[in-house]
Amino acid sequence: MSKDFYSVLKERRSYYGINKDVQVSNERIKEIVEFAVKHTPSAFNSQTARLVVLTGKSHDQLWNITTETLRKVVGDRDFTGTQQKMDAFKGGYGTVLFFEDEAGVKGLQKQFPSYADNFPIWSNQASGMHQLVVWAALESEGLGASLQHYNPLIDEKVKKEWNIPSNWKLIAQMPFGNPIAQPGEKEFQPVEDRVKFYN
């Protein structure tokens, strides 16, 4: 990492102004994602996270699909703001899609029935950790990203377009690229209201 751990977490923000002019190779992006998948923890070491990285035409196609899907949802109402968002995401270099393997989750529910209700919760928690690890790692490389949730609206078209297994559930989309606009100031609630220490 080119930045220390605390700096990466502090500087990781939602970057909506991004473009395709990145200096990070596809090979390095692949290393980041594979590292995250391999080393991010999951309950019972379930390893149900599944990630798909889209760059180039595939990245553009994802946001074309999302745009057309949302256009049908919005109908006759003003689409201007939504179109601006879609153009901003498409303007980036790539998108990481985060999935969870539902077959793996269901298998664990059968194997450990006393914990059955918890496995979907733990699956979502593990997905959140994968999202943070990838997001922070992209930040450490000087890339900007944000986290989006256009599922389940786009799920079926995404699965069809990239031949995604039916048991993979789409959780989130992370468009990333070269940051060209800084995020606004972040407000923090008082930490002393959010953390308690006892000895």
C-alpha positions as CSV (number, residue, x, y, z in Angstrom):
1,M,0.0,0.0,0.0
2,S,1.2,3.5,-0.8
3,K,-0.7,4.9,2.1
4,D,-0.9,3.7,5.7
5,F,-4.0,1.8,6.9
6,Y,-5.5,4.7,8.9
7,S,-5.1,7.2,6.0
8,V,-6.7,4.8,3.6
9,L,-9.8,4.4,5.8
10,K,-10.0,8.1,6.5
11,E,-9.7,9.1,2.8
12,R,-12.0,6.5,1.5
13,R,-15.0,8.5,0.4
14,S,-17.8,8.3,-2.1
15,Y,-16.4,9.7,-5.3
16,Y,-19.1,10.5,-7.9
17,G,-16.8,12.5,-10.2
18,I,-14.6,9.9,-11.9
19,N,-13.3,9.3,-15.4
20,K,-11.5,6.6,-17.3
21,D,-8.0,8.1,-17.2
22,V,-6.6,5.7,-14.6
23,Q,-2.9,4.9,-14.2
24,V,-3.6,1.6,-12.4
25,S,-3.3,-1.5,-14.7
26,N,-6.0,-4.1,-15.1
27,E,-3.6,-6.6,-13.6
28,R,-3.2,-4.6,-10.4
29,I,-7.0,-4.2,-10.2
30,K,-7.3,-8.0,-10.6
31,E,-4.7,-8.4,-7.8
32,I,-6.7,-6.1,-5.5
33,V,-10.0,-8.0,-6.0
34,E,-8.4,-11.4,-5.7
35,F,-6.6,-10.4,-2.5
36,A,-9.9,-9.1,-1.0
37,V,-11.8,-12.3,-1.9
38,K,-9.0,-14.5,-0.5
39,H,-8.3,-12.7,2.8
40,T,-11.6,-11.1,3.8
41,P,-13.2,-13.1,6.7
42,S,-16.6,-14.8,6.6
43,A,-18.6,-16.6,9.2
44,F,-17.7,-20.4,9.4
45,N,-15.1,-19.5,6.7
46,S,-18.0,-19.9,4.3
47,Q,-16.3,-17.9,1.5
48,T,-19.6,-17.2,-0.3
49,A,-18.5,-13.9,-1.7
50,R,-18.4,-13.7,-5.5
51,L,-17.0,-10.7,-7.3
52,V,-17.2,-9.7,-11.0
53,V,-15.0,-6.8,-12.4
54,L,-16.3,-5.0,-15.5
55,T,-14.0,-2.6,-17.4
56,G,-14.1,-1.2,-20.9
57,K,-17.2,-2.1,-23.0
58,S,-18.6,-4.3,-20.2
59,H,-18.5,-1.4,-17.7
60,D,-20.3,0.8,-20.2
61,Q,-22.8,-1.9,-20.9
62,L,-23.7,-2.3,-17.2
63,W,-24.6,1.4,-16.9
64,N,-26.5,1.3,-20.3
65,I,-28.5,-1.6,-18.8
66,T,-29.1,0.3,-15.6
67,T,-30.1,3.4,-17.4
68,E,-32.7,1.7,-19.6
69,T,-34.1,-0.2,-16.6
70,L,-34.5,2.9,-14.6
71,R,-36.0,4.8,-17.6
72,K,-38.8,2.3,-17.6
73,V,-39.3,2.6,-13.9
74,V,-39.4,6.4,-14.0
75,G,-41.7,6.5,-17.0
76,D,-42.9,9.9,-18.0
77,R,-41.4,11.7,-15.0
78,D,-38.3,13.9,-15.3
79,F,-35.3,11.6,-15.9
80,T,-32.6,14.4,-15.9
81,G,-31.2,13.8,-12.5
82,T,-31.1,10.0,-12.9
83,Q,-29.5,10.4,-16.3
84,Q,-26.7,12.6,-14.8
85,K,-26.0,9.9,-12.2
86,M,-25.9,7.2,-14.8
87,D,-23.6,9.2,-17.0
88,A,-21.3,9.9,-14.0
89,F,-21.0,6.2,-13.2
90,K,-20.5,5.2,-16.9
91,G,-17.8,7.9,-17.1
92,G,-15.7,5.8,-14.7
93,Y,-13.1,3.2,-15.6
94,G,-14.8,0.1,-14.2
95,T,-17.3,-1.4,-11.8
96,V,-17.0,-4.2,-9.2
97,L,-20.1,-6.3,-8.8
98,F,-20.6,-7.9,-5.4
99,F,-22.6,-11.1,-5.2
100,E,-23.2,-13.7,-2.6
101,D,-23.5,-17.4,-3.5
102,E,-27.0,-18.4,-2.1
103,A,-26.3,-22.1,-2.7
104,G,-23.4,-21.9,-0.3
105,V,-25.5,-20.0,2.3
106,K,-28.3,-22.6,2.0
107,G,-25.8,-25.4,2.3
108,L,-24.6,-24.0,5.6
109,Q,-28.2,-23.6,6.8
110,K,-28.7,-27.3,6.2
111,Q,-25.4,-28.3,7.7
112,F,-25.9,-26.2,10.8
113,P,-29.7,-25.9,11.3
114,S,-29.4,-24.3,14.8
115,Y,-27.7,-21.3,13.1
116,A,-29.9,-21.3,10.0
117,D,-31.5,-17.9,10.6
118,N,-28.1,-16.3,11.0
119,F,-26.4,-17.4,7.8
120,P,-28.1,-14.9,5.5
121,I,-27.3,-12.1,8.0
122,W,-23.6,-13.3,8.2
123,S,-23.5,-13.5,4.4
124,N,-24.5,-9.8,4.2
125,Q,-22.0,-8.9,6.8
126,A,-19.2,-10.7,4.9
127,S,-20.3,-8.9,1.7
128,G,-20.0,-5.6,3.5
129,M,-16.5,-6.4,4.6
130,H,-15.5,-7.4,1.0
131,Q,-16.9,-4.1,-0.2
132,L,-14.9,-2.1,2.4
133,V,-11.7,-4.0,1.6
134,V,-12.0,-3.5,-2.1
135,W,-13.0,0.2,-1.7
136,A,-10.1,0.9,0.7
137,A,-7.7,-0.9,-1.6
138,L,-8.8,1.1,-4.6
139,E,-8.4,4.3,-2.5
140,S,-4.8,3.2,-1.6
141,E,-4.1,3.1,-5.4
142,G,-5.4,6.6,-5.9
143,L,-8.7,5.6,-7.4
144,G,-12.1,6.9,-6.4
145,A,-15.2,4.8,-6.0
146,S,-18.8,4.8,-4.6
147,L,-21.2,2.1,-3.6
148,Q,-24.5,1.7,-5.5
149,H,-27.5,-0.6,-5.1
150,Y,-29.6,-0.9,-8.3
151,N,-30.4,-4.5,-7.4
152,P,-32.8,-6.2,-7.7
153,L,-34.0,-4.1,-10.7
154,I,-31.0,-5.0,-12.9
155,D,-30.3,-8.5,-11.6
156,E,-31.8,-10.6,-14.4
157,K,-30.3,-8.6,-17.2
158,V,-26.9,-8.6,-15.5
159,K,-27.0,-12.3,-15.0
160,K,-28.0,-12.9,-18.7
161,E,-25.4,-10.4,-20.1
162,W,-22.4,-11.9,-18.2
163,N,-23.6,-15.5,-17.8
164,I,-23.8,-15.2,-14.0
165,P,-24.9,-18.4,-12.2
166,S,-28.5,-18.2,-11.0
167,N,-27.5,-18.9,-7.4
168,W,-25.4,-15.7,-7.2
169,K,-27.3,-12.9,-5.6
170,L,-26.3,-9.3,-6.6
171,I,-25.7,-7.2,-3.5
172,A,-24.0,-4.0,-4.7
173,Q,-22.2,-2.2,-7.5
174,M,-19.0,-0.2,-7.1
175,P,-18.1,2.1,-10.0
176,F,-14.6,3.3,-9.8
177,G,-12.1,5.5,-11.8
178,N,-9.8,8.4,-11.7
179,P,-11.3,11.0,-9.2
180,I,-11.9,14.4,-10.9
181,A,-14.1,15.9,-8.2
182,Q,-13.6,15.9,-4.5
183,P,-16.4,14.8,-2.2
184,G,-17.9,17.4,0.2
185,E,-17.0,17.7,3.9
186,K,-18.1,14.7,5.9
187,E,-20.0,15.3,9.1
188,F,-19.4,13.1,12.1
189,Q,-21.6,12.4,15.1
190,P,-19.7,12.7,18.4
191,V,-17.6,9.6,18.8
192,E,-18.3,9.6,22.6
193,D,-22.0,9.0,21.9
194,R,-21.1,6.0,19.7
195,V,-18.4,4.2,21.6
196,K,-18.3,3.1,25.2
197,F,-15.3,1.8,27.2
198,Y,-15.4,-0.2,30.4
199,N,-12.5,-1.5,32.5
